[in-house]
Amino acid sequence: MTRRSPHRAAPTAPTALTTASPVYAALAWIAALAVLVPFLTGCAGRMQTRSVPPETVRQPPATTVPALRVLVHDGAPGAASLITRDGRFWASRFSTSGVADLHTGRPMDRFDHFRAGSLTKTLVATVVLQLVAERKLSLDDPASAHLPPGIPHRAPDGRSNLRKVTIRQLLDHTSGLFNYTQDRWFVRQLHGTGFGVHRYDTHTPIQLLRLALRHRPVAAPGARYSYANTNYLVLGLVIQGVTGHSYATEIRRRILLPAGLSGTSFPGHDPALPRPHGRAYSRIGGREVDSTFLDPSLAGAAGEMVTTLDDLNRFFAALLSGKFLAPRQMAEMRDEQGTGGTYGLGLYATRLPCGVTVWGHNGDINGSFAETAGTADGRHLVSYRVNTDSLARPAHGTALLEAEFCRADA
């Protein structure tokens, strides 16, 4: 504004030998174990890490704690971060400040689920670029060429026209389409005083697209960068048009299952969060409003994802290291030339004051803000979150990244 599906070994008792001599039976079981043991050691990562003596697991230092405290001082009820260095997920450092629940005082937990907002966009972009690699579409294709039947292509007055907008322009926010979440009615009903009445309203991508098309475009297609959730709303529909499946189904098949991201989900119209979870809070009318439960269809492919800090680090580690995209598509994703160095294709660079550049994305939705950033090879990552709509001072989020990535031992 989803976690691990372990592979299953399938060795069975060799029934053809059960009536043979004991020697043959013994040999059969030895052969079965020979197959099973390397399988278990190769696929059961969690089982392996439990056998590591605690004294040999060195976590990164708690570099982000002062910055987390600043975020809470700024007004967030709670803040949490997860640092992973050298790809050592079992030794990640979880840190927290404040509370996950203002009523109970419960602290944030490493495995809490939360809404990730526009971090959804990076997964949507990954699927689109996979389809490009499969030659099922091209970045220069007009968006209208891949939409499912019945989806509106243009505004009644013709000013906004998806026949003139390319897939690349949707991915890097240079389409010029109006951002539907900035519509005054939408803001009032979903983020203002109308939230209590409208938080469970159901929205469809077609309704939200029509809302965007009623507005004049903010620029001609390709003229300039202008961030708009409408772009990824359309990309979700493009994935459906090309594959015949929803974007959420394709993300599960192509990303979540292969990477074992079992804490990440796309809830559709389900207002609940998976357990465990804390509370989410929005500042409305000068007071904190519990916004934990809502219909996430207001965000759809632009920001409905629910996830965990662990899953964010694991996803971005796999993405940045090239496990999801071929080198050509990975280079396209990082290419920020079309936006003057502001945004790639569902990914952007943050250039820290110390000269280090990290890659990632952030996201916000009612009651939740999160960001992930990592080195270019994906081996050093930080994900952090607060349980309120946004950062009171965005510079304090950058300071958190600087505290980790700009250390002498980073």
C-alpha positions in Angstrom: 0.0 0.0 0.0 4.0 -16.3 2.6 7.0 -21.6 4.7 8.7 -24.1 3.9 7.2 -26.9 1.8 9.8 -29.6 2.4 10.3 -32.0 -0.4 9.3 -35.5 0.5 11.5 -38.5 0.0 9.7 -41.5 -1.3 11.7 -44.6 -0.6 9.5 -47.6 0.2 10.2 -51.0 1.5 11.3 -53.2 -1.4 8.4 -55.7 -1.3 10.1 -57.9 -3.9 12.8 -58.7 -1.4 10.7 -59.4 1.7 10.2 -63.0 0.7 13.9 -63.4 -0.2 16.8 -64.3 2.1 17.6 -62.1 5.1 20.9 -61.1 3.3 19.0 -59.6 0.4 16.6 -57.8 2.7 19.4 -56.3 4.7 21.1 -55.1 1.5 17.9 -53.5 0.3 17.5 -51.5 3.5 21.1 -50.4 3.4 20.6 -49.2 -0.2 17.4 -47.3 0.9 19.3 -45.6 3.7 22.1 -44.6 1.3 19.5 -42.8 -0.8 17.7 -41.3 2.1 20.6 -39.9 4.1 22.0 -37.5 1.5 18.4 -36.4 0.6 17.7 -35.5 4.2 21.0 -33.6 4.7 20.5 -31.7 1.4 16.8 -30.7 1.9 16.2 -30.4 5.6 18.0 -27.2 6.3 16.3 -26.6 9.7 17.1 -30.1 10.8 20.8 -29.4 10.2 21.0 -26.1 11.9 19.5 -27.5 15.1 22.5 -29.8 15.4 25.0 -26.8 15.3 26.3 -26.1 18.8 25.0 -22.7 20.1 28.5 -21.5 20.8 29.5 -21.9 17.1 26.6 -19.7 15.8 27.8 -16.1 15.7 25.0 -13.6 15.1 25.7 -10.2 13.6 25.9 -7.4 16.1 22.7 -5.6 17.1 23.5 -2.6 15.0 20.0 -1.5 14.3 18.7 -1.3 17.9 19.4 2.5 18.3 17.6 3.2 15.0 14.7 1.0 16.0 14.3 3.0 19.2 14.3 6.2 17.2 11.4 4.8 15.0 9.5 4.1 18.2 10.3 7.5 19.5 9.0 8.9 16.2 5.6 7.4 17.0 5.6 3.8 15.9 4.2 1.5 18.6 6.8 -1.1 17.7 9.7 -1.7 15.3 11.7 -4.8 14.4 14.6 -5.8 12.1 16.3 -8.9 10.8 19.9 -8.9 9.7 21.4 -11.7 7.6 25.1 -11.7 6.7 27.0 -14.0 4.4 23.8 -15.9 3.6 23.8 -17.4 7.1 20.0 -17.4 7.7 20.3 -19.6 10.8 22.5 -16.9 12.4 20.3 -13.9 11.5 20.0 -11.2 14.1 16.5 -10.2 15.2 16.1 -7.0 17.1 13.0 -5.1 18.3 11.9 -2.1 20.2 8.5 -1.0 21.5 5.5 -3.3 21.3 3.4 -5.4 18.9 0.2 -4.8 20.9 -0.5 -1.5 22.8 -3.0 -3.3 25.1 -1.1 -6.3 26.2 2.5 -5.0 25.8 3.5 -8.1 23.8 6.8 -7.5 21.9 7.2 -8.1 18.2 8.3 -11.6 17.3 10.7 -12.7 14.6 8.0 -14.9 12.9 5.1 -12.4 13.2 3.1 -12.0 10.0 2.4 -8.5 8.7 1.1 -6.7 5.6 4.0 -5.8 3.3 2.3 -3.3 1.0 4.3 -2.5 -2.1 7.0 -5.1 -1.4 4.4 -7.1 -3.4 5.6 -5.3 -6.5 9.0 -6.9 -6.5 7.4 -10.4 -6.7 5.0 -9.3 -9.4 7.9 -7.8 -11.4 9.9 -11.0 -11.0 7.0 -13.1 -12.5 6.6 -10.6 -15.4 10.4 -10.8 -16.2 10.2 -14.6 -16.1 7.5 -14.4 -18.7 9.7 -12.2 -20.8 12.5 -14.8 -20.5 10.0 -17.4 -21.6 9.1 -15.2 -24.6 5.5 -15.0 -23.6 5.6 -11.3 -23.7 8.0 -8.4 -24.4 8.9 -5.4 -22.4 8.0 -3.2 -25.4 4.5 -4.8 -25.9 1.5 -2.6 -25.3 -0.2 -3.5 -22.0 -3.5 -3.9 -23.8 -2.2 -6.8 -25.9 -2.0 -9.1 -22.8 -5.1 -8.2 -20.8 -7.8 -10.7 -20.2 -11.1 -10.2 -22.0 -13.4 -7.6 -20.6 -10.7 -5.4 -19.0 -11.1 -1.7 -19.9 -8.2 -0.5 -22.1 -8.9 3.3 -22.2 -10.7 6.1 -20.5 -14.0 7.3 -22.1 -12.3 10.4 -23.4 -9.3 8.5 -24.6 -6.7 10.4 -22.6 -5.6 7.3 -20.7 -5.0 4.5 -23.1 -3.3 1.1 -22.3 -2.7 0.6 -26.0 -0.1 3.4 -25.7 1.5 2.1 -22.5 4.2 -0.6 -22.6 5.0 -3.4 -20.1 8.3 -1.7 -19.3 6.5 1.6 -18.5 4.2 -0.2 -16.1 7.2 -1.8 -14.4 9.2 1.3 -13.9 6.3 3.7 -13.3 6.7 5.8 -16.4 3.3 5.0 -17.8 1.8 8.3 -16.7 -1.3 6.5 -15.4 -3.1 8.2 -12.5 -2.4 6.5 -9.1 -5.8 5.2 -8.0 -4.9 5.3 -4.3 -4.6 9.1 -4.6 -8.2 9.5 -5.7 -9.9 11.8 -3.1 -12.8 9.5 -2.5 -10.5 6.5 -2.1 -8.3 8.3 0.4 -11.2 9.5 2.5 -12.9 6.1 2.6 -9.9 3.8 3.1 -7.3 6.0 4.9 -9.3 8.7 6.5 -12.4 9.1 8.7 -14.3 6.6 6.6 -11.9 3.7 7.3 -14.0 2.3 10.2 -17.1 1.9 7.9 -15.2 0.9 4.7 -12.3 -1.2 5.9 -14.1 -4.5 4.8 -15.3 -3.2 1.4 -14.5 -5.5 -1.4 -12.7 -4.2 -4.5 -12.0 -5.8 -7.9 -9.1 -4.9 -10.2 -11.5 -3.8 -12.8 -13.2 -1.3 -10.4 -9.9 0.1 -9.3 -8.6 0.4 -12.9 -11.8 2.2 -13.9 -11.3 4.6 -10.9 -7.8 5.4 -12.2 -8.9 5.8 -15.8 -11.4 8.5 -14.8 -8.5 10.8 -14.0 -6.3 12.6 -16.5 -2.9 10.9 -16.9 -0.1 12.7 -15.0 2.2 12.6 -18.0 2.5 11.1 -21.5 3.6 7.4 -21.5 7.4 7.3 -21.1 7.8 11.0 -20.3 8.8 10.8 -16.7 8.8 8.7 -13.5 5.6 8.9 -11.4 4.9 6.1 -8.9 1.4 4.7 -9.3 -0.1 1.6 -7.8 -2.3 1.4 -10.9 0.8 0.2 -12.9 1.1 -3.0 -10.8 -2.7 -3.4 -10.7 -2.5 -3.7 -14.5 0.6 -6.0 -14.3 -1.4 -8.4 -12.2 -4.0 -8.5 -14.9 -1.3 -9.0 -17.6 0.0 -12.0 -15.7 -3.5 -13.4 -15.7 -4.0 -12.7 -19.4 -0.7 -14.4 -20.3 -0.8 -17.5 -18.0 -4.5 -18.0 -17.5 -3.9 -17.9 -13.7 -4.1 -15.1 -11.1 -0.8 -13.3 -10.3 -1.0 -14.8 -6.8 -1.2 -18.4 -8.2 1.8 -17.7 -10.4 3.8 -16.2 -7.6 3.1 -19.2 -5.4 4.1 -21.6 -8.2 7.2 -19.7 -9.4 8.6 -18.1 -6.2 7.0 -19.2 -2.9 7.1 -22.9 -3.3 10.6 -23.2 -4.9 12.1 -20.9 -2.3 10.1 -22.4 0.6 8.5 -19.1 1.6 5.7 -20.6 3.7 5.1 -17.5 5.7 4.1 -15.4 2.7 0.6 -15.3 1.3 -1.8 -13.4 -0.9 -5.1 -13.2 1.1 -7.4 -11.8 -1.6 -10.5 -10.8 0.4 -9.6 -12.4 3.7 -9.3 -9.6 6.3 -7.4 -11.8 8.9 -3.7 -12.3 9.4 -2.1 -15.7 9.9 -0.8 -16.5 13.3 1.4 -15.4 14.9 0.8 -11.7 14.4 0.7 -8.5 16.4 -1.6 -5.5 15.9 -1.4 -2.8 13.2 -2.2 0.8 14.0 -3.2 3.8 11.9 -3.2 7.4 13.0 -6.7 8.8 12.1 -8.2 11.9 13.6 -5.4 12.4 16.0 -5.7 8.9 17.6 -4.3 5.4 17.1 -6.9 3.2 15.4 -6.4 -0.6 15.3 -6.2 -1.4 11.6 -5.1 -5.0 11.9 -8.1 -6.4 10.0 -9.2 -5.1 6.6 -10.1 -6.4 3.1 -6.7 -6.3 1.3 -8.3 -6.2 -2.1 -8.0 -2.4 -1.9 -4.3 -3.1 -2.8 -4.4 -6.3 -4.9 -1.3 -6.9 -7.1 0.0 -3.5 -6.0 0.3 -4.4 -2.3 -1.8 -7.2 -0.7 1.0 -9.5 0.3 1.3 -10.8 3.9 4.8 -12.0 4.9 7.5 -12.2 7.6 10.9 -10.7 8.1 12.5 -14.1 7.5 10.7 -14.6 4.2 11.6 -11.1 3.0 15.3 -11.8 3.6 15.1 -15.2 1.9 13.3 -13.9 -1.1 15.6 -11.0 -1.7 18.7 -13.2 -1.2 17.4 -15.6 -3.9 16.4 -12.7 -6.2 19.6 -10.7 -6.0 21.8 -13.7 -6.3 20.1 -14.6 -9.6 18.1 -17.7 -8.6 14.8 -16.4 -10.0 15.9 -14.5 -13.1 18.4 -15.0 -15.9 21.2 -12.5 -16.1 19.6 -10.5 -18.9 16.3 -10.1 -17.0 18.2 -9.4 -13.7 20.1 -6.6 -15.5 16.8 -5.2 -16.8 15.3 -5.2 -13.3 18.3 -3.2 -12.0 18.3 -0.7 -14.9 17.2 2.7 -13.6 18.2 4.8 -16.7 14.6 5.3 -17.7 13.8 6.9 -14.4 16.9 9.0 -14.0 18.3 6.7 -11.4 15.2 6.5 -9.3 13.6 3.1 -9.9 14.3 -0.1 -11.9 11.7 -2.7 -12.8 10.2 -3.5 -9.4 13.5 -2.9 -7.6 15.5 0.2 -6.7 18.9 1.2 -5.4 19.5 3.1 -2.2 22.9 4.9 -2.2 23.9 5.3 1.4 26.0 8.3 2.7 29.0 6.0 3.2 29.1 5.1 -0.5 27.5 1.7 -0.2 24.6 0.9 -2.6 21.9 -1.5 -1.5 19.0 -2.9 -3.5 15.4 -3.5 -2.4 12.0 -2.1 -2.0 9.6 -0.8 0.7 5.9 -1.0 1.2 3.1 0.5 3.3 -0.5 -0.2 3.8 -2.9 0.6 6.6 -1.1 -0.1 9.9 2.2 -1.4 8.4 5.4 -0.2 6.8 8.3 -2.5 5.8 11.5 -2.3 3.8 14.2 -4.8 2.6 17.6 -3.8 1.4 20.5 -6.0 0.4 23.9 -5.9 -1.3 24.0 -6.6 -5.0 24.9 -10.3 -4.4 22.1 -10.8 -1.9 24.4 -12.1 0.8 23.9 -9.2 3.2 20.4 -8.1 4.0 18.3 -6.1 6.3 14.5 -6.2 6.6 12.7 -4.0 9.1 9.1 -3.0 9.9 7.0 -0.8 12.0 3.3 -1.5 13.0 2.0 1.8 11.7 1.2 3.3 8.3 4.5 4.9 7.4 7.7 6.3 8.8 7.3 9.7 10.5 10.7 10.6 9.1 11.9 8.6 6.1 15.5 9.6 6.9 15.4 7.5 10.0 14.7 4.5 7.9 17.8 5.3 5.8 19.7 5.7 9.1 18.8 2.2 10.1 20.3 0.8 6.8 23.3 3.0 7.3 23.8 1.6 10.8 24.2 -1.9 9.4 25.7 -1.5 5.9 28.2 1.3 6.7 29.9 -0.4 9.7 33.6 -1.2 9.3 32.8 -4.9 9.8 29.8 -5.0 7.4 
